[in-house]
């Protein structure tokens, strides 16, 4: 992979900030427990700050970097998070300054050898690198889920960047440096309204690429049929994402 940066989400940053799912709170409790101290965490490719803000509840300081100016412009301010534009492979952080480095739903975009070298530089001895991704969502109800899967695979499917395959196989083919840490499983679920789900689909990089290529909104091919299949669910429908977490420690586990 080249070191050049392609901004897959700058054009959908507003939807990304509003509609992306949140990560489970127990994930951050576990990450805090394996970090050597709680002085500083680095959330790399923070997007609009979902993971960084959750980390700020546990660490004295969180530095959140992203190469996309559009994503950072849409990030939610937080007194415990310092946002900074920087590529993953050149963070600008001081050497041996970070207890925990995290990458949420983004490692597949990086020049990984260069990024891993940067992580090794900035982590304190005993510091932890943790990366996670969530794959193809599944929706409660056979008919609504079938429509969602068709949209994902067939309508916008040809517009997914090739790196998406790494997410779909649960980062199976991605190896981390350092000493592997056994990581527990975490459930990632939410109850969403129809509009929340459609907003989430609009934030996909494939949806943005479809719009750019064809000049029309792919959501118009999903919305009517999904609305008809949705039914009367006052609290929304349950949506589930398969969450993959990998972690490693600089030094002995």
Kinemage of the C-alpha trace (Angstrom):
@kinemage 1
@onewidth
@group {chain A} dominant
@subgroup {mainchain}
@vectorlist {calphas} color= white
{ca unk a 1} P 0.000 0.000 0.000
{ca unk a 2} L 1.302 3.435 -0.867
{ca unk a 3} L 1.817 6.148 1.694
{ca unk a 4} L -0.431 8.623 -0.140
{ca unk a 5} L -3.680 9.542 1.590
{ca unk a 6} L -7.062 9.082 -0.065
{ca unk a 7} L -9.908 10.760 1.807
{ca unk a 8} L -12.800 8.303 1.528
{ca unk a 9} L -15.024 10.128 4.023
{ca unk a 10} L -14.418 13.871 3.685
{ca unk a 11} L -17.519 14.298 1.521
{ca unk a 12} L -19.738 12.477 4.027
{ca unk a 13} L -18.242 13.806 7.269
{ca unk a 14} L -21.497 15.279 8.514
{ca unk a 15} L -23.373 11.998 8.095
{ca unk a 16} L -20.394 10.120 9.517
{ca unk a 17} L -20.439 12.201 12.687
{ca unk a 18} L -24.194 11.898 13.140
{ca unk a 19} L -24.964 8.334 12.098
{ca unk a 20} L -21.932 6.144 12.810
{ca unk a 21} L -22.536 3.613 15.597
{ca unk a 22} L -20.935 3.979 19.005
{ca unk a 23} L -18.565 1.394 20.426
{ca unk a 24} L -19.481 -0.629 23.531
{ca unk a 25} L -18.410 0.884 26.847
{ca unk a 26} L -16.874 -2.397 28.133
{ca unk a 27} L -14.346 -2.192 25.276
{ca unk a 28} L -12.857 0.999 26.715
{ca unk a 29} L -12.866 -0.391 30.241
{ca unk a 30} L -10.809 -3.337 29.007
{ca unk a 31} L -8.417 -1.108 27.059
{ca unk a 32} L -7.842 1.021 30.145
{ca unk a 33} L -7.106 -2.068 32.187
{ca unk a 34} L -4.351 -3.312 29.855
{ca unk a 35} L -2.647 0.087 29.407
{ca unk a 36} L 0.419 0.593 31.653
{ca unk a 37} L -0.849 3.979 32.915
{ca unk a 38} L -3.683 6.366 32.109
{ca unk a 39} L -1.555 9.358 31.221
{ca unk a 40} L -2.088 9.586 27.453
{ca unk a 41} L -3.886 7.738 24.677
{ca unk a 42} L -3.561 8.283 20.938
{ca unk a 43} L -6.594 7.641 18.755
{ca unk a 44} L -5.282 7.418 15.206
{ca unk a 45} L -7.583 8.071 12.240
{ca unk a 46} L -10.114 9.343 14.737
{ca unk a 47} L -12.646 10.368 12.100
{ca unk a 48} L -15.162 12.500 13.938
{ca unk a 49} L -13.957 11.374 17.360
{ca unk a 50} L -16.235 8.525 18.422
{ca unk a 51} L -13.472 6.440 20.018
{ca unk a 52} L -11.430 9.415 21.226
{ca unk a 53} L -14.307 10.826 23.252
{ca unk a 54} L -14.909 7.451 24.891
{ca unk a 55} L -11.198 7.190 25.749
{ca unk a 56} L -11.312 10.636 27.360
{ca unk a 57} L -13.420 9.190 30.169
{ca unk a 58} L -10.468 6.991 31.137
{ca unk a 59} L -7.235 8.823 30.266
{ca unk a 60} L -5.762 12.101 31.467
{ca unk a 61} L -5.205 13.215 27.862
{ca unk a 62} L -6.242 11.934 24.454
{ca unk a 63} L -4.595 13.024 21.214
{ca unk a 64} L -6.861 12.315 18.245
{ca unk a 65} L -5.307 12.558 14.789
{ca unk a 66} L -6.746 12.208 11.319
{ca unk a 67} L -5.436 13.011 7.862
{ca unk a 68} L -8.852 14.297 6.756
{ca unk a 69} L -9.582 17.963 7.419
{ca unk a 70} L -13.243 17.316 6.609
{ca unk a 71} L -13.555 14.640 9.264
{ca unk a 72} L -11.876 16.774 11.915
{ca unk a 73} L -14.095 19.742 11.066
{ca unk a 74} L -17.113 17.573 11.919
{ca unk a 75} L -15.593 16.131 15.117
{ca unk a 76} L -17.404 16.789 18.384
{ca unk a 77} L -15.342 19.002 20.724
{ca unk a 78} L -14.388 17.542 24.091
{ca unk a 79} L -12.203 19.096 26.798
{ca unk a 80} L -10.194 15.895 27.172
{ca unk a 81} L -9.481 15.417 23.456
{ca unk a 82} L -6.889 17.322 21.450
{ca unk a 83} L -7.640 16.977 17.732
{ca unk a 84} L -4.829 17.369 15.231
{ca unk a 85} L -4.543 16.802 11.494
{ca unk a 86} L -1.768 14.292 10.813
{ca unk a 87} L -1.288 11.125 8.768
{ca unk a 88} L -1.252 7.826 10.600
{ca unk a 89} L 2.372 7.232 9.714
{ca unk a 90} L 3.638 10.572 11.066
{ca unk a 91} L 1.719 11.557 14.187
{ca unk a 92} L 3.929 14.346 15.508
{ca unk a 93} L 3.739 12.817 18.989
{ca unk a 94} L 6.765 12.692 21.239
{ca unk a 95} L 8.768 9.479 21.513
{ca unk a 96} L 7.744 7.200 24.425
{ca unk a 97} L 4.737 9.373 25.250
{ca unk a 98} L 1.696 7.135 24.753
{ca unk a 99} L 0.223 4.366 26.921
{ca unk a 100} L -2.394 3.239 24.427
{ca unk a 101} L -2.658 3.649 20.652
{ca unk a 102} L -6.027 2.840 19.113
{ca unk a 103} L -7.317 2.533 15.575
{ca unk a 104} L -11.060 2.113 15.125
{ca unk a 105} L -12.309 0.932 11.726
{ca unk a 106} L -9.312 2.361 9.857
{ca unk a 107} L -6.183 0.175 9.968
{ca unk a 108} L -7.016 -1.244 6.542
{ca unk a 109} L -6.411 2.202 4.986
{ca unk a 110} L -2.868 2.635 6.338
{ca unk a 111} L 0.638 2.038 5.086
{ca unk a 112} L 0.907 -0.515 7.854
{ca unk a 113} L 4.698 -1.044 8.068
{ca unk a 114} L 5.231 2.711 8.405
{ca unk a 115} L 2.368 3.044 10.877
{ca unk a 116} L 3.662 0.191 13.042
{ca unk a 117} L 7.089 1.847 13.128
{ca unk a 118} L 5.436 5.069 14.279
{ca unk a 119} L 3.522 3.222 16.991
{ca unk a 120} L 6.730 1.596 18.219
{ca unk a 121} L 8.317 5.040 18.415
{ca unk a 122} L 5.545 6.734 20.406
{ca unk a 123} L 4.504 3.921 22.770
{ca unk a 124} L 5.995 3.789 26.227
{ca unk a 125} L 7.529 0.450 27.259
{ca unk a 126} L 4.587 -1.813 28.004
{ca unk a 127} L 2.271 0.363 25.920
{ca unk a 128} L -0.555 -1.230 23.970
{ca unk a 129} L -1.692 -1.038 20.357
{ca unk a 130} L -5.372 -1.935 19.928
{ca unk a 131} L -7.225 -2.014 16.630
{ca unk a 132} L -10.782 -2.966 15.888
{ca unk a 133} L -13.239 -3.092 13.040
{ca unk a 134} L -16.860 -3.928 12.530
{ca unk a 135} L -18.090 -5.826 9.521
{ca unk a 136} L -21.292 -6.170 7.538
{ca unk a 137} L -24.271 -5.158 9.710
{ca unk a 138} L -27.296 -7.399 10.146
{ca unk a 139} L -30.765 -6.076 10.801
{ca unk a 140} L -33.558 -7.595 12.866
{ca unk a 141} L -36.166 -9.123 10.577
{ca unk a 142} L -35.550 -11.366 7.578
{ca unk a 143} L -37.068 -9.078 4.934
{ca unk a 144} L -35.430 -5.804 6.080
{ca unk a 145} L -32.084 -7.548 6.491
{ca unk a 146} L -32.272 -9.036 2.996
{ca unk a 147} L -32.784 -5.543 1.567
{ca unk a 148} L -29.850 -4.175 3.569
{ca unk a 149} L -27.569 -6.993 2.400
{ca unk a 150} L -28.631 -6.445 -1.222
{ca unk a 151} L -27.842 -2.740 -0.940
{ca unk a 152} L -24.439 -3.473 0.607
{ca unk a 153} L -23.391 -6.161 -1.844
{ca unk a 154} L -25.169 -5.377 -5.106
{ca unk a 155} L -26.115 -1.701 -5.300
{ca unk a 156} L -23.068 -0.025 -3.748
{ca unk a 157} L -20.984 -3.204 -3.676
{ca unk a 158} L -18.963 -2.389 -6.817
{ca unk a 159} L -17.965 0.949 -5.248
{ca unk a 160} L -16.310 -0.389 -2.102
{ca unk a 161} L -12.548 0.257 -2.068
{ca unk a 162} L -10.515 -2.985 -2.190
{ca unk a 163} L -9.359 -2.480 1.416
{ca unk a 164} L -12.912 -3.226 2.555
{ca unk a 165} L -12.195 -6.940 2.079
{ca unk a 166} L -9.923 -6.805 5.139
{ca unk a 167} L -12.864 -5.629 7.242
{ca unk a 168} L -15.225 -8.230 5.827
{ca unk a 169} L -12.910 -11.073 6.878
{ca unk a 170} L -12.585 -9.654 10.393
{ca unk a 171} L -8.963 -8.509 10.010
{ca unk a 172} L -8.037 -12.192 9.785
{ca unk a 173} L -5.126 -11.416 7.464
{ca unk a 174} L -3.785 -8.442 9.460
{ca unk a 175} L -0.953 -9.215 11.861
{ca unk a 176} L 0.064 -6.756 14.576
{ca unk a 177} L 3.639 -6.206 15.734
{ca unk a 178} L 4.784 -6.684 19.337
{ca unk a 179} L 3.449 -9.303 21.782
{ca unk a 180} L -0.129 -10.414 21.170
{ca unk a 181} L -2.672 -9.808 23.935
{ca unk a 182} L -5.675 -12.132 24.181
{ca unk a 183} L -8.714 -9.943 23.598
{ca unk a 184} L -12.272 -10.679 24.716
{ca unk a 185} L -15.339 -10.460 22.509
{ca unk a 186} L -17.637 -7.457 22.680
{ca unk a 187} L -21.192 -7.058 21.440
{ca unk a 188} L -21.897 -4.113 19.176
{ca unk a 189} L -25.622 -3.524 18.852
{ca unk a 190} L -28.122 -0.685 18.677
{ca unk a 191} L -31.838 -0.066 18.236
{ca unk a 192} L -32.228 2.254 15.282
{ca unk a 193} L -35.057 3.963 13.496
{ca unk a 194} L -35.377 3.703 9.732
{ca unk a 195} L -33.911 7.189 9.285
{ca unk a 196} L -30.912 6.356 11.445
{ca unk a 197} L -30.172 3.278 9.372
{ca unk a 198} L -30.546 5.174 6.098
{ca unk a 199} L -28.253 7.913 7.411
{ca unk a 200} L -25.677 5.292 8.334
{ca unk a 201} L -25.836 3.770 4.846
{ca unk a 202} L -25.409 7.241 3.355
{ca unk a 203} L -22.164 7.647 5.329
{ca unk a 204} L -20.516 4.612 3.705
{ca unk a 205} L -17.531 5.299 1.475
{ca unk a 206} L -19.163 3.138 -1.215
{ca unk a 207} L -22.275 5.341 -1.146
{ca unk a 208} L -20.118 8.431 -1.624
{ca unk a 209} L -18.243 6.793 -4.512
{ca unk a 210} L -21.546 5.739 -6.110
{ca unk a 211} L -22.850 9.308 -5.945
{ca unk a 212} L -19.613 10.690 -7.382
{ca unk a 213} L -19.568 8.173 -10.232
{ca unk a 214} L -23.235 8.190 -11.221
{ca unk a 215} L -24.506 11.550 -10.016
{ca unk a 216} L -27.459 10.119 -8.110
{ca unk a 217} L -28.176 8.922 -4.592
{ca unk a 218} L -28.080 5.126 -4.122
{ca unk a 219} L -30.312 5.473 -1.062
{ca unk a 220} L -33.261 6.098 -3.372
{ca unk a 221} L -32.904 2.468 -4.478
{ca unk a 222} L -33.171 1.283 -0.864
{ca unk a 223} L -35.495 3.702 0.896
{ca unk a 224} L -38.949 2.768 -0.558
{ca unk a 225} L -38.566 -1.002 -0.228
{ca unk a 226} L -36.971 -0.795 3.212
{ca unk a 227} L -39.673 1.572 4.447
{ca unk a 228} L -42.334 -0.871 3.270
{ca unk a 229} L -40.622 -3.790 5.024
{ca unk a 230} L -39.813 -1.843 8.183
{ca unk a 231} L -43.236 -2.038 9.814
{ca unk a 232} L -44.417 -0.339 12.985
{ca unk a 233} L -41.531 -0.495 15.450
{ca unk a 234} L -41.746 2.403 17.883
{ca unk a 235} L -38.297 1.793 19.332
{ca unk a 236} L -36.640 0.949 16.042
{ca unk a 237} L -35.074 -2.310 14.939
{ca unk a 238} L -32.070 -4.026 16.451
{ca unk a 239} L -28.932 -3.885 14.316
{ca unk a 240} L -25.823 -5.954 15.028
{ca unk a 241} L -22.260 -5.554 13.796
{ca unk a 242} L -19.586 -8.261 14.119
{ca unk a 243} L -16.790 -6.567 16.084
{ca unk a 244} L -13.168 -7.724 15.748
{ca unk a 245} L -10.546 -6.560 18.267
{ca unk a 246} L -6.809 -7.207 18.091
{ca unk a 247} L -4.262 -5.943 20.611
{ca unk a 248} L -0.531 -6.234 21.256
{ca unk a 249} L 1.908 -4.931 23.859
{ca unk a 250} L 5.305 -3.340 23.297
{ca unk a 251} L 7.452 -5.668 25.387
{ca unk a 252} L 6.472 -8.811 27.311
{ca unk a 253} L 2.733 -9.437 27.658
